[in-house]
C-alpha cells in the first residue's frame, strides 16, 4: 500500500508536519517495501488560500491509498474523500514512527475534518 505522510523535511527521520495543506513535504511510503520518495510541497506553504485543496489534489495524483497528518480541514477532507484517499491522524512523531503506527493499526481514521478551515 502507498501512503503519504506530511513532513517537515524530506526523509523518514523528519517530524510529521501537523499541518496538512501547508506541510513543507509529502513523503510517499510503500508500506510493503519501505521505499519512500519525498515531494516538495512548499509551493502551498505560503498560499493565500486553497492550500488544503491543492495539497489534497497533489496527494490524490500521487496514487496513494491513505494519508497521515496531524490535522485536516473541511476542504482538504472533501478533496481527499472524493479521491478515495483515507485520512489518518497522528501526534507529533517521526515519519518512520507514524508509518509503523499505521502498520500496527494504531492510528485513527477520520470520517470528518478535525479543524476549521482557514478561509471559510
Backbone as XML, in Angstrom:
<?xml version="1.0"?>
<chain id="A" units="angstrom">
  <residue number="1" name="UNK">
    <atom name="N" x="0.839" y="-1.179" z="0.000"/>
    <atom name="CA" x="0.000" y="0.000" z="0.000"/>
    <atom name="C" x="0.887" y="1.245" z="0.000"/>
  </residue>
  <residue number="2" name="UNK">
    <atom name="N" x="0.481" y="2.240" z="-0.745"/>
    <atom name="CA" x="1.200" y="3.513" z="-0.755"/>
    <atom name="C" x="0.467" y="4.520" z="0.123"/>
  </residue>
  <residue number="3" name="UNK">
    <atom name="N" x="1.225" y="5.136" z="1.039"/>
    <atom name="CA" x="0.650" y="6.167" z="1.894"/>
    <atom name="C" x="1.498" y="7.428" z="1.796"/>
  </residue>
  <residue number="4" name="UNK">
    <atom name="N" x="0.866" y="8.572" z="2.023"/>
    <atom name="CA" x="1.581" y="9.850" z="2.054"/>
    <atom name="C" x="1.574" y="10.353" z="3.489"/>
  </residue>
  <residue number="5" name="UNK">
    <atom name="N" x="2.700" y="10.904" z="3.918"/>
    <atom name="CA" x="2.825" y="11.462" z="5.258"/>
    <atom name="C" x="3.261" y="12.915" z="5.118"/>
  </residue>
  <residue number="6" name="UNK">
    <atom name="N" x="2.575" y="13.830" z="5.787"/>
    <atom name="CA" x="3.005" y="15.227" z="5.776"/>
    <atom name="C" x="4.238" y="15.341" z="6.663"/>
  </residue>
  <residue number="7" name="UNK">
    <atom name="N" x="5.259" y="16.056" z="6.177"/>
    <atom name="CA" x="6.534" y="16.074" z="6.890"/>
    <atom name="C" x="7.197" y="17.444" z="6.843"/>
  </residue>
  <residue number="8" name="UNK">
    <atom name="N" x="8.057" y="17.688" z="7.838"/>
    <atom name="CA" x="8.796" y="18.945" z="7.917"/>
    <atom name="C" x="10.025" y="18.946" z="7.015"/>
  </residue>
  <residue number="9" name="UNK">
    <atom name="N" x="10.623" y="17.776" z="6.799"/>
    <atom name="CA" x="11.759" y="17.635" z="5.880"/>
    <atom name="C" x="11.501" y="16.413" z="4.997"/>
  </residue>
  <residue number="10" name="UNK">
    <atom name="N" x="12.419" y="16.118" z="4.095"/>
    <atom name="CA" x="12.188" y="15.079" z="3.102"/>
    <atom name="C" x="12.715" y="13.699" z="3.408"/>
  </residue>
  <residue number="11" name="UNK">
    <atom name="N" x="12.806" y="13.318" z="4.698"/>
    <atom name="CA" x="13.284" y="11.970" z="4.998"/>
    <atom name="C" x="12.472" y="11.334" z="6.127"/>
  </residue>
  <residue number="12" name="UNK">
    <atom name="N" x="12.698" y="10.051" z="6.345"/>
    <atom name="CA" x="11.903" y="9.294" z="7.315"/>
    <atom name="C" x="12.168" y="9.696" z="8.761"/>
  </residue>
  <residue number="13" name="UNK">
    <atom name="N" x="13.292" y="10.352" z="9.031"/>
    <atom name="CA" x="13.585" y="10.803" z="10.393"/>
    <atom name="C" x="12.938" y="12.151" z="10.700"/>
  </residue>
  <residue number="14" name="UNK">
    <atom name="N" x="12.316" y="12.747" z="9.703"/>
    <atom name="CA" x="11.621" y="14.022" z="9.878"/>
    <atom name="C" x="10.459" y="13.874" z="10.845"/>
  </residue>
  <residue number="15" name="UNK">
    <atom name="N" x="10.147" y="14.962" z="11.543"/>
    <atom name="CA" x="8.903" y="15.017" z="12.301"/>
    <atom name="C" x="7.758" y="15.160" z="11.304"/>
  </residue>
  <residue number="16" name="UNK">
    <atom name="N" x="6.613" y="14.538" z="11.600"/>
    <atom name="CA" x="5.479" y="14.774" z="10.725"/>
    <atom name="C" x="5.071" y="16.236" z="10.883"/>
  </residue>
  <residue number="17" name="UNK">
    <atom name="N" x="4.572" y="16.795" z="9.813"/>
    <atom name="CA" x="4.060" y="18.163" z="9.864"/>
    <atom name="C" x="2.591" y="18.044" z="10.236"/>
  </residue>
  <residue number="18" name="UNK">
    <atom name="N" x="2.215" y="18.657" z="11.349"/>
    <atom name="CA" x="0.844" y="18.551" z="11.828"/>
    <atom name="C" x="-0.136" y="19.331" z="10.964"/>
  </residue>
  <residue number="19" name="UNK">
    <atom name="N" x="0.390" y="20.217" z="10.105"/>
    <atom name="CA" x="-0.457" y="20.954" z="9.161"/>
    <atom name="C" x="-0.586" y="20.104" z="7.902"/>
  </residue>
  <residue number="20" name="UNK">
    <atom name="N" x="-1.755" y="20.067" z="7.344"/>
    <atom name="CA" x="-1.934" y="19.297" z="6.117"/>
    <atom name="C" x="-1.592" y="20.132" z="4.886"/>
  </residue>
  <residue number="21" name="UNK">
    <atom name="N" x="-2.395" y="21.119" z="4.603"/>
    <atom name="CA" x="-2.232" y="21.886" z="3.375"/>
    <atom name="C" x="-0.927" y="22.639" z="3.279"/>
  </residue>
  <residue number="22" name="UNK">
    <atom name="N" x="-0.403" y="23.086" z="4.408"/>
    <atom name="CA" x="0.823" y="23.875" z="4.416"/>
    <atom name="C" x="2.044" y="23.079" z="4.861"/>
  </residue>
  <residue number="23" name="UNK">
    <atom name="N" x="1.941" y="21.760" z="4.782"/>
    <atom name="CA" x="3.097" y="20.911" z="5.092"/>
    <atom name="C" x="4.199" y="21.195" z="4.079"/>
  </residue>
  <residue number="24" name="UNK">
    <atom name="N" x="5.433" y="21.218" z="4.545"/>
    <atom name="CA" x="6.548" y="21.526" z="3.654"/>
    <atom name="C" x="6.841" y="20.379" z="2.681"/>
  </residue>
  <residue number="25" name="UNK">
    <atom name="N" x="6.687" y="19.146" z="3.160"/>
    <atom name="CA" x="6.948" y="17.969" z="2.322"/>
    <atom name="C" x="5.822" y="16.960" z="2.447"/>
  </residue>
  <residue number="26" name="UNK">
    <atom name="N" x="5.670" y="16.165" z="1.412"/>
    <atom name="CA" x="4.835" y="14.975" z="1.408"/>
    <atom name="C" x="5.785" y="13.821" z="1.143"/>
  </residue>
  <residue number="27" name="UNK">
    <atom name="N" x="5.774" y="12.834" z="1.998"/>
    <atom name="CA" x="6.626" y="11.663" z="1.785"/>
    <atom name="C" x="5.721" y="10.482" z="1.479"/>
  </residue>
  <residue number="28" name="UNK">
    <atom name="N" x="5.887" y="9.913" z="0.302"/>
    <atom name="CA" x="5.114" y="8.747" z="-0.099"/>
    <atom name="C" x="5.920" y="7.506" z="0.257"/>
  </residue>
  <residue number="29" name="UNK">
    <atom name="N" x="5.286" y="6.627" z="1.034"/>
    <atom name="CA" x="5.946" y="5.422" z="1.525"/>
    <atom name="C" x="5.186" y="4.200" z="1.039"/>
  </residue>
  <residue number="30" name="UNK">
    <atom name="N" x="5.924" y="3.218" z="0.521"/>
    <atom name="CA" x="5.343" y="1.921" z="0.183"/>
    <atom name="C" x="5.446" y="1.078" z="1.453"/>
  </residue>
  <residue number="31" name="UNK">
    <atom name="N" x="4.309" y="0.765" z="2.060"/>
    <atom name="CA" x="4.333" y="0.069" z="3.354"/>
    <atom name="C" x="4.820" y="-1.372" z="3.246"/>
  </residue>
  <residue number="32" name="UNK">
    <atom name="N" x="4.842" y="-1.924" z="2.051"/>
    <atom name="CA" x="5.310" y="-3.297" z="1.877"/>
    <atom name="C" x="6.823" y="-3.360" z="1.711"/>
  </residue>
  <residue number="33" name="UNK">
    <atom name="N" x="7.392" y="-2.432" z="0.961"/>
    <atom name="CA" x="8.829" y="-2.475" z="0.681"/>
    <atom name="C" x="9.638" y="-1.510" z="1.549"/>
  </residue>
  <residue number="34" name="UNK">
    <atom name="N" x="8.977" y="-0.487" z="2.107"/>
    <atom name="CA" x="9.690" y="0.533" z="2.874"/>
    <atom name="C" x="10.291" y="1.619" z="2.005"/>
  </residue>
  <residue number="35" name="UNK">
    <atom name="N" x="10.185" y="1.478" z="0.683"/>
    <atom name="CA" x="10.694" y="2.515" z="-0.215"/>
    <atom name="C" x="9.904" y="3.801" z="0.009"/>
  </residue>
  <residue number="36" name="UNK">
    <atom name="N" x="10.583" y="4.932" z="-0.145"/>
    <atom name="CA" x="9.896" y="6.208" z="0.032"/>
    <atom name="C" x="10.440" y="7.236" z="-0.933"/>
  </residue>
  <residue number="37" name="UNK">
    <atom name="N" x="9.609" y="8.245" z="-1.198"/>
    <atom name="CA" x="10.018" y="9.340" z="-2.069"/>
    <atom name="C" x="9.415" y="10.635" z="-1.531"/>
  </residue>
  <residue number="38" name="UNK">
    <atom name="N" x="10.261" y="11.648" z="-1.291"/>
    <atom name="CA" x="9.750" y="12.936" z="-0.821"/>
    <atom name="C" x="9.297" y="13.812" z="-1.987"/>
  </residue>
  <residue number="39" name="UNK">
    <atom name="N" x="8.259" y="14.600" z="-1.734"/>
    <atom name="CA" x="7.757" y="15.574" z="-2.697"/>
    <atom name="C" x="7.709" y="16.931" z="-2.009"/>
  </residue>
  <residue number="40" name="UNK">
    <atom name="N" x="8.301" y="17.916" z="-2.627"/>
    <atom name="CA" x="8.314" y="19.274" z="-2.086"/>
    <atom name="C" x="6.912" y="19.871" z="-2.218"/>
  </residue>
  <residue number="41" name="UNK">
    <atom name="N" x="6.354" y="20.318" z="-1.110"/>
    <atom name="CA" x="5.022" y="20.918" z="-1.101"/>
    <atom name="C" x="5.102" y="22.393" z="-0.703"/>
  </residue>
  <residue number="42" name="UNK">
    <atom name="N" x="6.306" y="22.975" z="-0.747"/>
    <atom name="CA" x="6.491" y="24.341" z="-0.252"/>
    <atom name="C" x="5.728" y="25.377" z="-1.068"/>
  </residue>
  <residue number="43" name="UNK">
    <atom name="N" x="5.304" y="25.028" z="-2.272"/>
    <atom name="CA" x="4.506" y="25.957" z="-3.069"/>
    <atom name="C" x="3.214" y="26.316" z="-2.330"/>
  </residue>
  <residue number="44" name="UNK">
    <atom name="N" x="2.716" y="25.405" z="-1.503"/>
    <atom name="CA" x="1.486" y="25.650" z="-0.746"/>
    <atom name="C" x="1.744" y="26.217" z="0.645"/>
  </residue>
  <residue number="45" name="UNK">
    <atom name="N" x="3.003" y="26.299" z="1.038"/>
    <atom name="CA" x="3.358" y="26.769" z="2.374"/>
    <atom name="C" x="2.853" y="28.180" z="2.638"/>
  </residue>
  <residue number="46" name="UNK">
    <atom name="N" x="2.973" y="29.053" z="1.657"/>
    <atom name="CA" x="2.573" y="30.445" z="1.827"/>
    <atom name="C" x="1.378" y="30.833" z="0.951"/>
  </residue>
  <residue number="47" name="UNK">
    <atom name="N" x="0.620" y="29.848" z="0.520"/>
    <atom name="CA" x="-0.545" y="30.139" z="-0.315"/>
    <atom name="C" x="-1.540" y="30.998" z="0.461"/>
  </residue>
  <residue number="48" name="UNK">
    <atom name="N" x="-2.093" y="31.981" z="-0.201"/>
    <atom name="CA" x="-3.067" y="32.854" z="0.447"/>
    <atom name="C" x="-4.310" y="32.064" z="0.849"/>
  </residue>
  <residue number="49" name="UNK">
    <atom name="N" x="-4.738" y="31.165" z="-0.017"/>
    <atom name="CA" x="-5.876" y="30.299" z="0.285"/>
    <atom name="C" x="-5.825" y="29.080" z="-0.617"/>
  </residue>
  <residue number="50" name="UNK">
    <atom name="N" x="-6.601" y="28.065" z="-0.256"/>
    <atom name="CA" x="-6.682" y="26.863" z="-1.079"/>
    <atom name="C" x="-5.559" y="25.870" z="-0.888"/>
  </residue>
  <residue number="51" name="UNK">
    <atom name="N" x="-4.716" y="26.038" z="0.135"/>
    <atom name="CA" x="-3.580" y="25.128" z="0.330"/>
    <atom name="C" x="-4.045" y="23.701" z="0.586"/>
  </residue>
  <residue number="52" name="UNK">
    <atom name="N" x="-5.102" y="23.526" z="1.365"/>
    <atom name="CA" x="-5.595" y="22.182" z="1.663"/>
    <atom name="C" x="-6.144" y="21.480" z="0.441"/>
  </residue>
  <residue number="53" name="UNK">
    <atom name="N" x="-6.875" y="22.213" z="-0.384"/>
    <atom name="CA" x="-7.433" y="21.642" z="-1.609"/>
    <atom name="C" x="-6.309" y="21.261" z="-2.569"/>
  </residue>
  <residue number="54" name="UNK">
    <atom name="N" x="-5.341" y="22.154" z="-2.740"/>
    <atom name="CA" x="-4.240" y="21.878" z="-3.669"/>
    <atom name="C" x="-3.386" y="20.702" z="-3.181"/>
  </residue>
  <residue number="55" name="UNK">
    <atom name="N" x="-3.071" y="20.674" z="-1.891"/>
    <atom name="CA" x="-2.281" y="19.561" z="-1.354"/>
    <atom name="C" x="-3.065" y="18.262" z="-1.476"/>
  </residue>
  <residue number="56" name="UNK">
    <atom name="N" x="-4.371" y="18.307" z="-1.209"/>
    <atom name="CA" x="-5.212" y="17.117" z="-1.370"/>
    <atom name="C" x="-5.219" y="16.613" z="-2.802"/>
  </residue>
  <residue number="57" name="UNK">
    <atom name="N" x="-5.298" y="17.524" z="-3.754"/>
    <atom name="CA" x="-5.245" y="17.147" z="-5.174"/>
    <atom name="C" x="-3.899" y="16.533" z="-5.528"/>
  </residue>
  <residue number="58" name="UNK">
    <atom name="N" x="-2.821" y="17.141" z="-5.019"/>
    <atom name="CA" x="-1.479" y="16.603" z="-5.273"/>
    <atom name="C" x="-1.355" y="15.181" z="-4.732"/>
  </residue>
  <residue number="59" name="UNK">
    <atom name="N" x="-1.862" y="14.958" z="-3.538"/>
    <atom name="CA" x="-1.792" y="13.619" z="-2.938"/>
    <atom name="C" x="-2.604" y="12.628" z="-3.766"/>
  </residue>
  <residue number="60" name="UNK">
    <atom name="N" x="-3.804" y="13.016" z="-4.172"/>
    <atom name="CA" x="-4.633" y="12.129" z="-4.989"/>
    <atom name="C" x="-3.913" y="11.759" z="-6.287"/>
  </residue>
  <residue number="61" name="UNK">
    <atom name="N" x="-3.208" y="12.717" z="-6.877"/>
    <atom name="CA" x="-2.478" y="12.464" z="-8.125"/>
    <atom name="C" x="-1.265" y="11.558" z="-7.937"/>
  </residue>
  <residue number="62" name="UNK">
    <atom name="N" x="-0.798" y="11.399" z="-6.702"/>
    <atom name="CA" x="0.339" y="10.513" z="-6.422"/>
    <atom name="C" x="-0.086" y="9.054" z="-6.328"/>
  </residue>
  <residue number="63" name="UNK">
    <atom name="N" x="-1.382" y="8.791" z="-6.374"/>
    <atom name="CA" x="-1.875" y="7.418" z="-6.372"/>
    <atom name="C" x="-1.767" y="6.709" z="-5.032"/>
  </residue>
  <residue number="64" name="UNK">
    <atom name="N" x="-1.853" y="7.467" z="-3.942"/>
    <atom name="CA" x="-1.768" y="6.839" z="-2.625"/>
    <atom name="C" x="-3.153" y="6.404" z="-2.152"/>
  </residue>
  <residue number="65" name="UNK">
    <atom name="N" x="-3.166" y="5.470" z="-1.213"/>
    <atom name="CA" x="-4.413" y="4.965" z="-0.656"/>
    <atom name="C" x="-4.814" y="5.682" z="0.623"/>
  </residue>
  <residue number="66" name="UNK">
    <atom name="N" x="-3.820" y="6.273" z="1.306"/>
    <atom name="CA" x="-4.088" y="6.902" z="2.592"/>
    <atom name="C" x="-3.073" y="8.005" z="2.845"/>
  </residue>
  <residue number="67" name="UNK">
    <atom name="N" x="-3.435" y="8.916" z="3.767"/>
    <atom name="CA" x="-2.536" y="9.986" z="4.170"/>
    <atom name="C" x="-2.491" y="10.017" z="5.697"/>
  </residue>
  <residue number="68" name="UNK">
    <atom name="N" x="-1.303" y="10.318" z="6.226"/>
    <atom name="CA" x="-1.127" y="10.510" z="7.660"/>
    <atom name="C" x="-0.720" y="11.955" z="7.874"/>
  </residue>
  <residue number="69" name="UNK">
    <atom name="N" x="-1.446" y="12.640" z="8.753"/>
    <atom name="CA" x="-1.177" y="14.037" z="9.056"/>
    <atom name="C" x="-1.636" y="14.326" z="10.474"/>
  </residue>
  <residue number="70" name="UNK">
    <atom name="N" x="-1.406" y="15.541" z="10.924"/>
    <atom name="CA" x="-1.837" y="15.917" z="12.263"/>
    <atom name="C" x="-3.236" y="16.477" z="12.301"/>
  </residue>
  <residue number="71" name="UNK">
    <atom name="N" x="-3.595" y="17.249" z="11.283"/>
    <atom name="CA" x="-4.897" y="17.901" z="11.218"/>
    <atom name="C" x="-5.347" y="18.003" z="9.774"/>
  </residue>
  <residue number="72" name="UNK">
    <atom name="N" x="-6.657" y="17.985" z="9.577"/>
    <atom name="CA" x="-7.195" y="18.147" z="8.231"/>
    <atom name="C" x="-8.463" y="18.998" z="8.312"/>
  </residue>
  <residue number="73" name="UNK">
    <atom name="N" x="-8.509" y="20.037" z="7.473"/>
    <atom name="CA" x="-9.655" y="20.934" z="7.430"/>
    <atom name="C" x="-10.745" y="20.406" z="6.517"/>
  </residue>
  <residue number="74" name="UNK">
    <atom name="N" x="-11.883" y="21.083" z="6.490"/>
    <atom name="CA" x="-13.043" y="20.588" z="5.729"/>
    <atom name="C" x="-12.826" y="20.513" z="4.216"/>
  </residue>
  <residue number="75" name="UNK">
    <atom name="N" x="-12.155" y="21.478" z="3.627"/>
    <atom name="CA" x="-11.950" y="21.449" z="2.168"/>
    <atom name="C" x="-10.959" y="20.360" z="1.774"/>
  </residue>
  <residue number="76" name="UNK">
    <atom name="N" x="-9.903" y="20.210" z="2.542"/>
    <atom name="CA" x="-8.940" y="19.135" z="2.276"/>
    <atom name="C" x="-9.611" y="17.775" z="2.465"/>
  </residue>
  <residue number="77" name="UNK">
    <atom name="N" x="-10.420" y="17.665" z="3.515"/>
    <atom name="CA" x="-11.128" y="16.404" z="3.759"/>
    <atom name="C" x="-12.003" y="16.045" z="2.562"/>
  </residue>
  <residue number="78" name="UNK">
    <atom name="N" x="-12.776" y="17.003" z="2.065"/>
    <atom name="CA" x="-13.661" y="16.751" z="0.918"/>
    <atom name="C" x="-12.865" y="16.324" z="-0.313"/>
  </residue>
  <residue number="79" name="UNK">
    <atom name="N" x="-11.736" y="16.991" z="-0.552"/>
    <atom name="CA" x="-10.899" y="16.670" z="-1.710"/>
    <atom name="C" x="-10.362" y="15.246" z="-1.621"/>
  </residue>
  <residue number="80" name="UNK">
    <atom name="N" x="-9.822" y="14.890" z="-0.458"/>
    <atom name="CA" x="-9.266" y="13.546" z="-0.263"/>
    <atom name="C" x="-10.358" y="12.489" z="-0.302"/>
  </residue>
  <residue number="81" name="UNK">
    <atom name="N" x="-11.481" y="12.767" z="0.346"/>
    <atom name="CA" x="-12.588" y="11.824" z="0.386"/>
    <atom name="C" x="-13.106" y="11.548" z="-1.023"/>
  </residue>
  <residue number="82" name="UNK">
    <atom name="N" x="-13.236" y="12.591" z="-1.837"/>
    <atom name="CA" x="-13.709" y="12.426" z="-3.213"/>
    <atom name="C" x="-12.756" y="11.565" z="-4.043"/>
  </residue>
  <residue number="83" name="UNK">
    <atom name="N" x="-11.469" y="11.616" z="-3.698"/>
    <atom name="CA" x="-10.463" y="10.827" z="-4.416"/>
    <atom name="C" x="-10.304" y="9.417" z="-3.838"/>
  </residue>
  <residue number="84" name="UNK">
    <atom name="N" x="-11.047" y="9.118" z="-2.775"/>
    <atom name="CA" x="-10.957" y="7.786" z="-2.164"/>
    <atom name="C" x="-9.734" y="7.591" z="-1.293"/>
  </residue>
  <residue number="85" name="UNK">
    <atom name="N" x="-9.111" y="8.676" z="-0.861"/>
    <atom name="CA" x="-7.914" y="8.592" z="-0.020"/>
    <atom name="C" x="-8.349" y="8.639" z="1.446"/>
  </residue>
  <residue number="86" name="UNK">
    <atom name="N" x="-7.977" y="7.614" z="2.214"/>
    <atom name="CA" x="-8.315" y="7.560" z="3.636"/>
    <atom name="C" x="-7.381" y="8.487" z="4.410"/>
  </residue>
  <residue number="87" name="UNK">
    <atom name="N" x="-7.888" y="9.055" z="5.502"/>
    <atom name="CA" x="-7.126" y="10.027" z="6.288"/>
    <atom name="C" x="-6.946" y="9.496" z="7.700"/>
  </residue>
  <residue number="88" name="UNK">
    <atom name="N" x="-5.682" y="9.477" z="8.137"/>
    <atom name="CA" x="-5.346" y="9.027" z="9.484"/>
    <atom name="C" x="-4.616" y="10.150" z="10.202"/>
  </residue>
  <residue number="89" name="UNK">
    <atom name="N" x="-4.945" y="10.347" z="11.478"/>
    <atom name="CA" x="-4.308" y="11.397" z="12.265"/>
    <atom name="C" x="-3.240" y="10.812" z="13.172"/>
  </residue>
  <residue number="90" name="UNK">
    <atom name="N" x="-2.171" y="11.584" z="13.330"/>
    <atom name="CA" x="-1.067" y="11.177" z="14.203"/>
    <atom name="C" x="-0.622" y="12.373" z="15.033"/>
  </residue>
  <residue number="91" name="UNK">
    <atom name="N" x="-0.092" y="12.087" z="16.191"/>
    <atom name="CA" x="0.502" y="13.113" z="17.045"/>
    <atom name="C" x="1.921" y="13.379" z="16.560"/>
  </residue>
  <residue number="92" name="UNK">
    <atom name="N" x="2.594" y="14.333" z="17.189"/>
    <atom name="CA" x="3.977" y="14.669" z="16.841"/>
    <atom name="C" x="4.863" y="13.435" z="17.010"/>
  </residue>
  <residue number="93" name="UNK">
    <atom name="N" x="5.503" y="13.007" z="15.947"/>
    <atom name="CA" x="6.414" y="11.865" z="15.916"/>
    <atom name="C" x="7.143" y="11.892" z="14.583"/>
  </residue>
  <residue number="94" name="UNK">
    <atom name="N" x="8.086" y="10.993" z="14.393"/>
    <atom name="CA" x="8.784" y="10.967" z="13.111"/>
    <atom name="C" x="7.906" y="10.288" z="12.063"/>
  </residue>
  <residue number="95" name="UNK">
    <atom name="N" x="8.266" y="10.515" z="10.813"/>
    <atom name="CA" x="7.553" y="9.866" z="9.714"/>
    <atom name="C" x="7.651" y="8.352" z="9.870"/>
  </residue>
  <residue number="96" name="UNK">
    <atom name="N" x="8.841" y="7.838" z="10.177"/>
    <atom name="CA" x="9.024" y="6.390" z="10.348"/>
    <atom name="C" x="8.139" y="5.851" z="11.464"/>
  </residue>
  <residue number="97" name="UNK">
    <atom name="N" x="8.043" y="6.583" z="12.583"/>
    <atom name="CA" x="7.186" y="6.154" z="13.691"/>
    <atom name="C" x="5.720" y="6.157" z="13.277"/>
  </residue>
  <residue number="98" name="UNK">
    <atom name="N" x="5.314" y="7.173" z="12.526"/>
    <atom name="CA" x="3.928" y="7.258" z="12.069"/>
    <atom name="C" x="3.593" y="6.094" z="11.133"/>
  </residue>
  <residue number="99" name="UNK">
    <atom name="N" x="4.525" y="5.743" z="10.252"/>
    <atom name="CA" x="4.309" y="4.617" z="9.341"/>
    <atom name="C" x="4.187" y="3.318" z="10.139"/>
  </residue>
  <residue number="100" name="UNK">
    <atom name="N" x="5.031" y="3.137" z="11.146"/>
    <atom name="CA" x="4.947" y="1.937" z="11.987"/>
    <atom name="C" x="3.627" y="1.896" z="12.749"/>
  </residue>
  <residue number="101" name="UNK">
    <atom name="N" x="3.181" y="3.035" z="13.261"/>
    <atom name="CA" x="1.889" y="3.096" z="13.954"/>
    <atom name="C" x="0.755" y="2.731" z="12.995"/>
  </residue>
  <residue number="102" name="UNK">
    <atom name="N" x="0.854" y="3.203" z="11.744"/>
    <atom name="CA" x="-0.140" y="2.871" z="10.727"/>
    <atom name="C" x="-0.154" y="1.369" z="10.472"/>
  </residue>
  <residue number="103" name="UNK">
    <atom name="N" x="1.029" y="0.791" z="10.275"/>
    <atom name="CA" x="1.125" y="-0.653" z="10.017"/>
    <atom name="C" x="0.530" y="-1.467" z="11.167"/>
  </residue>
  <residue number="104" name="UNK">
    <atom name="N" x="0.712" y="-0.985" z="12.390"/>
    <atom name="CA" x="0.230" y="-1.694" z="13.582"/>
    <atom name="C" x="-1.238" y="-1.425" z="13.869"/>
  </residue>
  <residue number="105" name="UNK">
    <atom name="N" x="-1.884" y="-0.589" z="13.041"/>
    <atom name="CA" x="-3.297" y="-0.291" z="13.237"/>
    <atom name="C" x="-3.580" y="0.635" z="14.408"/>
  </residue>
  <residue number="106" name="UNK">
    <atom name="N" x="-2.592" y="1.430" z="14.804"/>
    <atom name="CA" x="-2.732" y="2.301" z="15.974"/>
    <atom name="C" x="-3.223" y="3.710" z="15.652"/>
  </residue>
  <residue number="107" name="UNK">
    <atom name="N" x="-3.308" y="4.063" z="14.373"/>
    <atom name="CA" x="-3.754" y="5.408" z="14.013"/>
    <atom name="C" x="-5.262" y="5.420" z="13.760"/>
  </residue>
  <residue number="108" name="UNK">
    <atom name="N" x="-5.879" y="6.522" z="14.095"/>
    <atom name="CA" x="-7.324" y="6.673" z="13.969"/>
    <atom name="C" x="-7.677" y="7.230" z="12.592"/>
  </residue>
  <residue number="109" name="UNK">
    <atom name="N" x="-8.524" y="6.505" z="11.859"/>
    <atom name="CA" x="-9.037" y="7.025" z="10.592"/>
    <atom name="C" x="-10.150" y="8.015" z="10.918"/>
  </residue>
  <residue number="110" name="UNK">
    <atom name="N" x="-10.157" y="9.150" z="10.235"/>
    <atom name="CA" x="-11.168" y="10.163" z="10.496"/>
    <atom name="C" x="-12.262" y="10.124" z="9.438"/>
  </residue>
  <residue number="111" name="UNK">
    <atom name="N" x="-13.464" y="10.476" z="9.868"/>
    <atom name="CA" x="-14.603" y="10.488" z="8.963"/>
    <atom name="C" x="-15.108" y="11.908" z="8.723"/>
  </residue>
  <residue number="112" name="UNK">
    <atom name="N" x="-14.367" y="12.895" z="9.258"/>
    <atom name="CA" x="-14.697" y="14.306" z="9.037"/>
    <atom name="C" x="-13.474" y="15.142" z="9.389"/>
  </residue>
  <residue number="113" name="UNK">
    <atom name="N" x="-13.509" y="16.398" z="9.009"/>
    <atom name="CA" x="-12.415" y="17.314" z="9.337"/>
    <atom name="C" x="-12.302" y="17.437" z="10.856"/>
  </residue>
  <residue number="114" name="UNK">
    <atom name="N" x="-11.062" y="17.622" z="11.345"/>
    <atom name="CA" x="-10.892" y="17.785" z="12.791"/>
    <atom name="C" x="-10.524" y="19.207" z="13.172"/>
  </residue>
  <residue number="115" name="UNK">
    <atom name="N" x="-10.382" y="20.094" z="12.196"/>
    <atom name="CA" x="-10.128" y="21.522" z="12.439"/>
    <atom name="C" x="-10.974" y="22.331" z="11.473"/>
  </residue>
  <residue number="116" name="UNK">
    <atom name="N" x="-11.182" y="23.598" z="11.815"/>
    <atom name="CA" x="-11.927" y="24.502" z="10.938"/>
    <atom name="C" x="-11.048" y="24.908" z="9.752"/>
  </residue>
  <residue number="117" name="UNK">
    <atom name="N" x="-11.676" y="25.265" z="8.652"/>
    <atom name="CA" x="-10.946" y="25.781" z="7.505"/>
    <atom name="C" x="-10.451" y="27.186" z="7.799"/>
  </residue>
  <residue number="118" name="UNK">
    <atom name="N" x="-9.344" y="27.561" z="7.187"/>
    <atom name="CA" x="-8.775" y="28.884" z="7.386"/>
    <atom name="C" x="-9.529" y="29.958" z="6.611"/>
  </residue>
  <residue number="119" name="UNK">
    <atom name="N" x="-10.202" y="29.560" z="5.536"/>
    <atom name="CA" x="-10.833" y="30.531" z="4.653"/>
    <atom name="C" x="-12.299" y="30.204" z="4.454"/>
  </residue>
  <residue number="120" name="UNK">
    <atom name="N" x="-12.996" y="29.937" z="5.518"/>
    <atom name="CA" x="-14.420" y="29.572" z="5.433"/>
    <atom name="C" x="-15.259" y="30.747" z="4.995"/>
  </residue>
</chain>
